[in-house]
Each structure stands twice: as structure tokens, then as C-alpha cells.
Amino acid sequence: MEPIRVGVVGCGQIAQIMHLPYLTELPQFRVTAVCDLSTAVVEAVGERFGVPVRCRDYADLVSRDDVDAVAVLTIEHAGVAVAAAAAGKHLFIEKPIGFSLAEADRIIAAVARAGVTAMIGYMKRYDPGYEYGAARMQAMDDVRLIRVHDFAVDFSAHLPLFTLVTADDLPPALLAESQAAIEATRRAALGAEHAHLSELYSTLLMLASHDLAILRGAFGAPAGVRYSDAISPTELLSVLDYGEGRRCVFEAGVRAQYLWWDEQMTAYGAREIVEITFPNPYVPYAPTVVTIRENEAGSPVRKEIPVSHQEAFRREWLHFAECVRSGSPPRTSLADARADVALAIDMIRAIPVADRAGAGH
Ligand SMILES: NC(=O)c1ccc[n+]([C@@H]2O[C@H](COP(=O)([O-])OP(=O)(O)OC[C@H]3O[C@@H](n4cnc5c(N)ncnc54)[C@H](O)[C@@H]3O)[C@@H](O)[C@H]2O)c1
């Protein structure tokens, strides 16, 4: 079978560390074009991964006949995604889908018009450890409390593992302009009363949208947000309501300087506790560990299951290939990604505005 020809837009960290290595390794794909605003990045990446077509304007990439699917690996996704869908290309879009519901809706409408396959890169949903742990959690009939905890580490810890090319050649004014546009979108999405919590909202979208996605994958959508508290400008505590006496405590933040990755989802039942512990996502092939605590023959036992070395980022691309070939809908849909943005907004809006001083703003 002919490989799916992929054009990659945005050749920064995650493209270099994860997506391009798998896209160039897997026989299901051939990378036919790469695009980045930075000449230094696009040239170096094109050279390293053997891609001769190198563009700086994504309009040039999405209009190419030798591109079947576009990987949207930029920070802002709507512009690229809408143009690629309009050109009839299938879409792989990194998380979060956008910084507002309006951005998500623009992408969803463009994809519906074009009838292409579109998937969000929530790779943890394709992690075999997550799949195993989530199935165990779903089999528990008495879960009262779910706890999701993600305190990201100092991200520079993983950088020495890789040889990365950075976009040092871009004019600072261009970067400032794009950051200002994203900030304006985030503030508008939150509304005037909560706009000052934009950094916390950014933490939810950039880091913890993964955790909203794994929670949704295992337990579906919550009925609402019962409580939210801005512990600091970048740390959030929320309680989500799952009805029938079931709650989820959701803790997310970027401040910790731990040398380990600190991300778990835990389900507490009456007879057992099941916990999924995720590895640093920048360490390829590190297993996600499922821990089960239960009573056995009159004793408490604790089992640790390092489920698999299969890599979530690699498996999400295999799933994407299957969906493009078969036309079946991806497990990580645009609609779910939109719902994650809506929930993130609700979680921020549940913070009493009287907390403004407490949040350090
Ligand atoms: N799945 C994960 O675990 C994970 C991890 C990190 C990042 N991400 C997501 O991946 C995306 C990229 O993150 P990153 O850390 O690689 O960022 P990055 O800043 O390292 O890379 C982004 C690249 O896109 C380029 N770019 C920006 N606008 C462009 C445009 N209009 N046209 C062409 N190129 C453009 C930049 O020059 C830069 O090289 C984000 O959406 C982020 O949320 C996901």
C-alpha cells in the first residue's frame, strides 16, 4: 500500500523529538514536505530527516499535490488547520485544539466541509499502560473518588537528551506579536471577569489538556465543576462533579522543580485502588505503570505493572494511518478536544473572582 504523504507544519521541539522520527520510521508514512517560519529550523530538519521540500509559508505546503495529510505542530493551530482542510488534506493536530471555542469551531467547521479525517494528538490515549489502567478503572463499579494530578517538572531537564534546532533566527517582534495574539484570544475566551487568570488557563490547555483527555477517555464528561481554586498563577485545584456521589479532584500546575515526572490518574473504589503513573513524555519508550492495591487472601497487596514499552506517540500515528485508510473516526476527536477547551474555561470561571489577590495578580 502506498504510504500516506505527510506535510509537517511547525518543526519545533515536539516535531523533532517525537513526530518526525516516527513519521520517517513508519512505513505507513512518507514525509514529503516540511514547513517552519524559521529558515534555520526548516533547513536543519529537512536535512536531518531527508525531506527535500522545505517551505516557510504553510500556504505553499497545504496546496501541494504530493501532500495527503498535514501535521499541525505549531503553537497556534486554527490558521494552518483551516487552510489544510480547505485544500482537502487530512489533519493531525497537536493539543490543545485551540485557545478558544471560536478557534475550535473554525477548525471543526472546515473539517466538516472538507469531509477529511482529523485527529487530535492526545498521545496518552494511545498509551498501552493507559489503555490497560483505564479498562481496569472502568471495570470498577464503585468508584467514588478519582484523582488526577499533573505537576509538570522543569522542562529543561529533558533537553540534553536530544539535539534540537531552535528558531533563533526569527525576529523578536514577530514572536511578540504572535504571543500577544494568543494572549488576547485566551483572555477573550475567559471573559473580562476571569481574563487575569489567563496564565492558569494556559497551564490547563498546554499541560493539563492531556489530563482532561485521559479523564474523559476513562470516565466520560463530568456534569460540571463544583469548585476551583487558583493555588498560584500557574497551579489549579478543581473538583469535578460526576454525579451519583462521584467526584474528581483535579490538580495541575507548572512550578515544581522535581527531577521525576509527576502525573497520575487514580481511581478509588471500595475494595481496590487503581493508579496510572505516566512517565516523562519526552523520554521515548518509557513505560506507563499501573499500580493496583487490593485485598488478597486476607492481606493487602500492591501490584506494579509496567505495561509495555510501546511508545504512545508512535501508536497515535499508527491509529491515524488506520483512520485515514478506513475513514473511521479517530479515538481522539475534534469534538472531544473542543469539549476539553470548554471544560478548561468552566474550571477557570469557577474560581471566585474575589480570589484575584490570592492568585497573585
Ligand atoms: N503531545 C505532547 O506531549 C506535546 C508536547 C509538547 C508540545 N506539544 C504541542 O505541540 C505544539 C508545538 O509545541 P512545541 O513545543 O514543539 O513548540 P515549539 O515552539 O518548539 O515549535 C513550534 C514551531 O512552529 C513554528 N511555527 C510557528 N508558527 C508557524 C507558522 N505559522 N508556520 C510555520 N511554522 C510555524 C515555530 O517557528 C517553531 O519552530 C503545541 O501545540 C504544543 O501544545 C505537545
The ligand as a Tripos MOL2 file, in Angstrom:
@<TRIPOS>MOLECULE
LIG
   44    48     1     0     0
SMALL
NO_CHARGES

@<TRIPOS>ATOM
      1 N1          1.7850   15.8360   22.8690 N.am      1 LIG1
      2 C1          2.6600   16.3860   23.6950 C.2       1 LIG1
      3 O1          3.0250   15.8410   24.7410 O.2       1 LIG1
      4 C2          3.2280   17.7290   23.3560 C.ar      1 LIG1
      5 C3          4.4580   18.1320   23.9030 C.ar      1 LIG1
      6 C4          4.9430   19.3830   23.5350 C.ar      1 LIG1
      7 C5          4.2310   20.2040   22.6890 C.ar      1 LIG1
      8 N2          3.0180   19.7900   22.2080 N.ar      1 LIG1
      9 C6          2.2120   20.6500   21.3230 C.3       1 LIG1
     10 O2          2.8970   20.7220   20.0740 O.3       1 LIG1
     11 C7          2.7840   22.0270   19.5380 C.3       1 LIG1
     12 C8          4.1780   22.5840   19.2990 C.3       1 LIG1
     13 O3          4.8870   22.6370   20.5200 O.3       1 LIG1
     14 P1          6.4800   22.7080   20.5700 P.3       1 LIG1
     15 O4          6.8680   22.5010   21.9780 O.co2     1 LIG1
     16 O5          7.0680   21.8340   19.5170 O.co2     1 LIG1
     17 O6          6.6840   24.2540   20.1880 O.3       1 LIG1
     18 P2          7.9430   24.9480   19.5070 P.3       1 LIG1
     19 O7          7.7960   26.3900   19.7750 O.co2     1 LIG1
     20 O8          9.2070   24.2530   19.9050 O.co2     1 LIG1
     21 O9          7.7200   24.6690   17.9500 O.3       1 LIG1
     22 C9          6.7680   25.3290   17.1740 C.3       1 LIG1
     23 C10         7.3970   25.5800   15.8070 C.3       1 LIG1
     24 O10         6.3720   26.0720   14.9480 O.3       1 LIG1
     25 C11         6.9220   27.0970   14.1400 C.3       1 LIG1
     26 N3          5.8150   27.9290   13.6940 N.ar      1 LIG1
     27 C12         5.0380   28.7620   14.4290 C.ar      1 LIG1
     28 N4          4.0970   29.3320   13.6560 N.ar      1 LIG1
     29 C13         4.2780   28.8530   12.4160 C.ar      1 LIG1
     30 C14         3.6160   29.0600   11.1730 C.ar      1 LIG1
     31 N5          2.5780   29.8920   11.0630 N.pl3     1 LIG1
     32 N6          4.0750   28.4110   10.0830 N.ar      1 LIG1
     33 C15         5.1260   27.5660   10.1700 C.ar      1 LIG1
     34 N7          5.8000   27.3190   11.3210 N.ar      1 LIG1
     35 C16         5.3720   27.9590   12.4250 C.ar      1 LIG1
     36 C17         7.9210   27.8040   15.0470 C.3       1 LIG1
     37 O11         8.8960   28.5070   14.3000 O.3       1 LIG1
     38 C18         8.5140   26.6380   15.8280 C.3       1 LIG1
     39 O12         9.6780   26.1080   15.2120 O.3       1 LIG1
     40 C19         1.9290   22.8210   20.5360 C.3       1 LIG1
     41 O13         0.5910   22.7890   20.1130 O.3       1 LIG1
     42 C20         2.0820   22.0610   21.8360 C.3       1 LIG1
     43 O14         0.9410   22.1850   22.6680 O.3       1 LIG1
     44 C21         2.5200   18.5650   22.5080 C.ar      1 LIG1
@<TRIPOS>BOND
     1     1     2 1
     2     2     3 2
     3     2     4 1
     4     4     5 ar
     5     4    44 ar
     6     5     6 ar
     7     6     7 ar
     8     7     8 ar
     9     8     9 1
    10     8    44 ar
    11     9    10 1
    12     9    42 1
    13    10    11 1
    14    11    12 1
    15    11    40 1
    16    12    13 1
    17    13    14 1
    18    14    15 2
    19    14    16 1
    20    14    17 1
    21    17    18 1
    22    18    19 2
    23    18    20 1
    24    18    21 1
    25    21    22 1
    26    22    23 1
    27    23    24 1
    28    23    38 1
    29    24    25 1
    30    25    26 1
    31    25    36 1
    32    26    27 ar
    33    26    35 ar
    34    27    28 ar
    35    28    29 ar
    36    29    30 ar
    37    29    35 ar
    38    30    31 1
    39    30    32 ar
    40    32    33 ar
    41    33    34 ar
    42    34    35 ar
    43    36    37 1
    44    36    38 1
    45    38    39 1
    46    40    41 1
    47    40    42 1
    48    42    43 1
@<TRIPOS>SUBSTRUCTURE
     1 LIG1         1 GROUP 0 **** ****
